[in-house]
Amino acid sequence: MDVLDQLGAVRERKLSRRRFAKGLLAAGVAMTTMPLPARRAMAAEGDQATYFTWGGYDIPELFKPYQAKNGALPNFAIFGGSEEALTKMRGGFVVDVSHPCNQSMPRWVQTGLFQPIDTSRVSNWGDVIPELVDLPGNDAEGGKVWMAPFDWGQTSVTYRTDLFELEGEETWDMLWDARYAGQLGSLASGGDAWWCGAIKAGVDFDDIDSEEAFEKIAAVMREQRPLIRVYTDDTTTLEQALAAGEMVASMTWNSSAVLLQAEGVPVKFAKPKEGALTWVCGVMIHKDAPNLDRAYDVIDSLLSVETGHFMINDWGYGHSNRKSFDAFDEETLAGLGLSTQPVEILQAGHFQQPQTQEWETRMNELFEQIKAGF
């Protein structure tokens, strides 16, 4: 199948965007963006649940149990950051389930737009790792929870070991290295980049909402701005640029390094001496979910062992179902930066903490100004 045929398959949802990207990497083709039309929600057969999620999570590999039960994939709507998603839902966009992360979840709850999850309706709930459920603000009345944890992992620096000359230990300073001006990349969302800037600036996450913290983080982000080739939350763009050698290092999630390594690109997912950024993401149900039964089917599918195997093996992410780890030995997990004990990984880094809506708004506005050169 040539590239044009593959593009057609992606548009018809016969081929995932990630598998398409892998094919290009294997063929040595680099691109800066996926030439796909903008979309609001992908149509599925019949009256299916709508899943509002990050780009890249709209793939069949995560929904085999759902598809087997319902005869089709869910509908998908895509966002680039959790604040964008929440703003859209506040504006009246109704979905069945959405995909926030731990630092955003309490703010989402406070909007009144979501309903507690009845865990008795989730067949895989008994296998969910308890520490991933016991997050600040995740307890609802009657033993229910607001967010079903799904994936967890790290944000760090993926770098070309053959192109980036490492001086000493791996460090966040790598993304501030003036030697590589114009050859560095970053995730565009403040939900990742601002927090990584806090680590670089030496700001304790307990004090990240202080005026002094804002000034320190803004200063390092402005210092970094002229060095960055691209800010994007399209991880395919970052991966392609690293594979082509257009960039030598970028802020990424675990999955980018795992994908590139699988295709023979000499990259490493850094373990910064200051610690990586760590997070847990999950699924919440909209209070007006039009397909509630199938909303629970989405959750069950995402929490399944089958989905967990894919997440760990293909993306290098941690999964919330403890049984998902049974197929992997400790050496393999360690090589992915994972463990059957997620607390070990989360506590080894800097775990994001919930902030107020006022903080989130100010942070995003300031970061957007910095990216624009102000």
C-alpha positions in Angstrom: 0.0 0.0 0.0 1.6 3.3 -1.1 1.4 6.6 0.9 -1.7 7.9 -1.0 -3.5 4.6 -0.4 -2.6 4.8 3.3 -3.9 8.3 3.6 -7.2 7.1 2.2 -7.3 4.3 4.6 -6.7 6.7 7.5 -9.5 8.9 6.4 -11.8 5.9 6.2 -10.6 4.8 9.6 -9.3 1.5 8.2 -5.8 2.4 9.4 -4.9 4.3 12.6 -2.9 7.5 12.3 -0.2 6.0 14.6 0.2 2.9 12.4 0.3 5.2 9.4 3.1 7.2 11.1 5.0 4.0 11.8 4.8 3.0 8.2 6.3 6.4 7.2 9.1 6.0 9.7 9.9 2.6 8.4 10.0 4.0 4.9 12.2 6.9 5.9 9.6 9.5 5.1 9.4 12.6 7.2 6.4 14.9 7.4 5.6 17.9 9.5 1.9 17.5 9.8 -0.8 14.9 9.0 -2.8 16.2 6.0 -6.2 15.1 7.4 -9.3 17.2 7.4 -10.4 18.9 10.6 -13.2 17.0 12.4 -15.6 17.5 15.2 -16.6 14.0 16.0 -15.9 10.9 13.9 -19.1 9.1 12.9 -19.5 5.5 13.9 -22.1 2.9 12.9 -25.3 3.2 14.8 -25.9 5.2 18.0 -22.5 4.8 19.6 -20.9 6.6 22.6 -18.8 9.7 21.9 -15.4 9.7 23.5 -13.7 13.2 23.8 -10.0 12.6 24.1 -6.4 13.5 23.2 -5.2 13.1 19.7 -3.9 9.6 19.1 -6.3 7.8 21.5 -8.9 7.6 18.7 -7.7 4.2 17.5 -9.3 0.7 17.2 -6.6 -0.9 19.4 -8.1 0.6 22.5 -11.6 -0.4 21.8 -11.6 -4.1 20.7 -13.9 -5.1 23.6 -16.2 -2.2 22.9 -16.4 -3.1 19.2 -17.0 -6.7 19.9 -19.9 -5.9 22.1 -21.4 -3.0 20.1 -20.5 -3.8 16.5 -18.6 -0.6 15.9 -16.1 1.8 17.4 -17.3 4.8 19.5 -17.5 8.2 18.0 -14.4 10.3 18.6 -14.0 14.0 19.3 -10.4 15.3 19.7 -8.8 18.0 21.8 -5.3 19.2 22.2 -5.4 20.0 25.9 -7.7 19.5 28.9 -8.5 23.2 29.2 -9.6 23.3 25.6 -11.8 20.3 26.3 -13.4 21.8 29.4 -14.0 25.1 27.7 -15.8 23.4 24.8 -18.0 21.4 27.1 -18.8 24.5 29.2 -20.0 26.0 25.9 -22.5 23.2 25.5 -20.6 20.5 23.7 -22.2 17.3 25.1 -20.3 14.0 24.9 -20.6 10.7 26.8 -17.1 10.4 28.2 -13.9 12.5 28.3 -10.3 12.0 29.2 -8.8 14.5 31.7 -5.7 14.0 33.9 -5.3 14.1 37.6 -4.4 17.8 38.0 -7.5 18.8 36.0 -10.0 16.4 37.5 -11.1 18.3 40.6 -11.7 21.5 38.5 -13.8 19.4 36.1 -15.9 18.1 39.0 -16.5 21.6 40.3 -18.2 22.6 37.0 -21.1 20.3 37.7 -20.8 18.9 34.2 -20.0 15.3 35.2 -21.7 12.5 37.0 -20.1 10.0 39.4 -19.1 6.6 38.1 -20.9 3.6 39.4 -18.0 1.2 39.7 -20.4 -1.8 40.0 -21.1 -1.3 36.3 -17.5 -1.6 35.3 -16.6 -5.3 35.0 -12.8 -4.6 35.1 -13.0 -2.4 38.2 -11.8 -5.2 40.6 -8.5 -5.3 38.8 -7.8 -1.5 38.8 -4.7 -0.5 40.9 -6.1 1.2 44.0 -3.3 3.8 44.2 -4.4 5.2 40.9 -8.0 5.6 42.1 -7.0 7.3 45.4 -6.2 10.7 43.9 -7.1 14.0 45.5 -10.8 14.8 44.9 -11.7 11.5 43.3 -14.1 10.3 45.9 -17.8 10.8 45.2 -20.9 9.9 47.4 -21.9 6.3 47.8 -18.5 4.8 47.2 -18.4 6.1 43.6 -15.6 7.9 41.9 -15.4 10.8 39.5 -12.6 9.5 37.3 -11.8 6.0 36.3 -8.0 5.9 35.9 -6.8 4.6 32.6 -3.2 5.5 31.7 -0.2 6.9 33.6 3.3 7.8 32.7 5.9 10.5 32.4 6.7 13.7 30.4 10.5 14.0 29.8 13.0 14.6 27.0 13.4 12.3 24.0 16.7 12.9 22.3 18.8 11.6 19.5 21.7 9.8 21.0 23.7 10.2 17.8 23.0 13.9 17.4 22.8 15.4 20.8 26.1 15.6 22.6 25.3 15.0 26.2 27.5 16.8 28.7 27.3 15.0 32.0 23.9 13.7 33.3 20.6 13.8 31.6 18.8 17.0 32.6 16.0 19.3 31.7 18.7 21.8 30.7 18.9 19.7 27.4 15.8 21.6 26.2 17.5 24.9 27.0 20.8 24.1 25.3 21.7 27.0 23.0 24.0 24.8 20.9 20.8 23.3 19.4 18.8 26.5 18.8 16.1 25.7 16.2 16.5 21.9 16.7 14.5 21.5 19.9 10.8 20.8 20.3 8.1 21.0 22.9 4.6 20.0 23.7 2.4 23.0 23.2 0.0 22.5 26.2 0.8 24.4 29.4 -0.5 21.3 31.1 2.9 19.7 30.3 5.3 22.5 29.3 4.6 24.9 32.2 5.0 22.2 34.8 8.3 21.0 33.1 9.4 24.7 33.2 8.7 24.6 36.9 11.1 21.7 37.4 13.7 23.5 35.3 13.2 26.6 37.4 13.5 24.7 40.7 9.9 25.5 41.7 8.4 23.1 44.3 5.0 22.0 43.0 3.6 22.8 46.5 4.4 26.5 45.7 3.6 26.5 42.0 0.6 28.9 42.5 2.7 31.7 44.1 3.6 34.9 42.4 7.3 34.1 42.8 6.7 30.8 41.0 5.0 32.5 38.1 7.9 34.9 37.6 10.5 32.1 37.8 8.7 29.8 35.4 7.9 32.6 33.0 11.6 33.6 32.9 12.8 30.1 32.0 10.1 29.7 29.4 11.0 33.0 27.8 14.6 31.9 27.8 13.7 28.7 26.0 11.3 30.3 23.4 14.0 31.3 20.8 15.5 27.8 20.9 12.3 25.9 20.0 11.6 24.8 16.5 8.0 23.8 17.1 5.4 23.7 19.8 2.8 21.1 19.1 0.6 18.6 20.8 0.6 16.4 17.7 3.1 13.9 18.8 3.5 12.5 15.3 5.0 15.9 14.3 7.6 15.6 17.0 8.4 12.0 16.2 8.8 12.6 12.5 11.1 15.6 13.2 13.2 13.5 15.5 13.3 10.6 13.1 14.4 12.9 10.2 17.1 14.6 12.4 15.4 18.0 12.0 15.2 18.1 15.8 17.7 16.6 18.2 15.6 16.7 21.3 12.0 17.3 22.3 9.7 17.3 25.3 7.5 14.1 24.8 5.5 11.5 26.6 6.8 7.9 26.9 5.1 6.7 23.7 7.2 8.8 21.4 10.5 7.2 22.5 9.0 3.7 22.4 7.7 4.2 18.9 10.9 5.6 17.5 13.1 3.0 19.2 10.9 0.3 17.7 11.6 1.7 14.3 15.4 1.7 14.9 15.8 5.5 15.4 18.6 6.0 18.0 16.7 7.9 20.7 16.5 7.7 24.5 13.8 8.8 26.9 15.8 10.8 29.4 15.7 10.3 33.2 16.5 13.9 34.1 18.6 14.3 37.3 15.9 16.8 38.5 13.1 14.2 38.0 10.5 13.7 35.2 7.0 15.0 35.2 4.5 12.3 36.2 0.8 12.0 35.7 -2.3 9.8 35.8 -5.2 10.3 33.3 -8.6 8.7 33.2 -12.2 8.8 32.0 -15.2 10.9 33.3 -18.8 10.7 32.3 -20.8 13.8 31.2 -23.9 14.4 33.4 -26.0 14.5 30.2 -24.4 11.5 28.5 -26.9 10.5 25.8 -25.6 6.9 25.6 -24.9 6.1 29.2 -24.8 2.3 28.8 -22.2 2.6 26.1 -20.3 5.2 28.1 -19.7 2.4 30.6 -18.7 0.2 27.7 -16.0 2.7 26.7 -14.7 2.7 30.3 -14.7 -1.1 30.5 -12.9 -1.3 27.1 -10.2 1.2 28.2 -9.7 -0.6 31.5 -9.4 -4.1 29.9 -6.3 -6.3 29.9 -6.3 -6.3 26.1 -6.1 -2.6 26.0 -3.5 -2.6 28.8 -1.2 -4.9 26.8 -1.3 -2.6 23.9 -0.7 0.5 26.0 2.4 -1.0 27.7 3.9 -2.8 24.7 3.2 -0.3 21.9 3.3 3.0 23.7 5.3 2.4 26.9 2.5 3.8 29.1 1.5 2.4 32.4 -2.1 1.0 32.6 -4.5 0.9 35.4 -5.4 -2.8 35.2 -2.8 -4.7 37.3 -3.3 -7.8 35.2 -2.1 -6.0 32.1 1.5 -6.3 33.5 1.4 -10.1 33.8 2.7 -10.5 30.2 5.9 -8.5 30.9 8.9 -9.3 33.0 10.5 -6.7 35.3 13.4 -6.2 33.0 11.1 -5.3 30.1 9.0 -2.9 32.3 12.2 -1.3 33.6 13.3 -0.7 30.1 10.1 1.2 29.4 10.4 3.2 32.6 7.5 1.3 34.1 6.9 -0.9 37.1 4.0 -3.1 38.4 4.1 -0.7 41.3 3.1 2.7 39.8 3.6 4.6 43.0 7.4 3.9 42.6 7.4 5.6 39.3 5.0 8.5 40.2 6.9 9.3 43.4 10.2 9.1 41.7 9.3 12.1 39.6 7.3 15.3 40.1 3.6 14.4 40.4 1.2 17.1 39.1 -1.1 18.6 41.6 -4.6 20.1 41.2 -4.8 23.9 40.8 -7.7 26.4 40.8 -9.4 27.5 37.7 -7.9 31.0 38.2 -4.4 29.5 38.2 -5.1 27.4 35.1 -6.5 30.4 33.2 -3.6 32.6 34.2 -1.0 30.0 33.4 -2.4 29.3 29.9 -2.8 32.9 29.0 0.8 33.7 30.1 2.2 30.6 28.3 0.4 31.5 25.1 1.9 35.0 25.3 5.4 33.6 25.7 4.9 31.2 22.8 3.8 34.2 20.7 7.1 36.0 21.6 5.9 38.3 24.3 
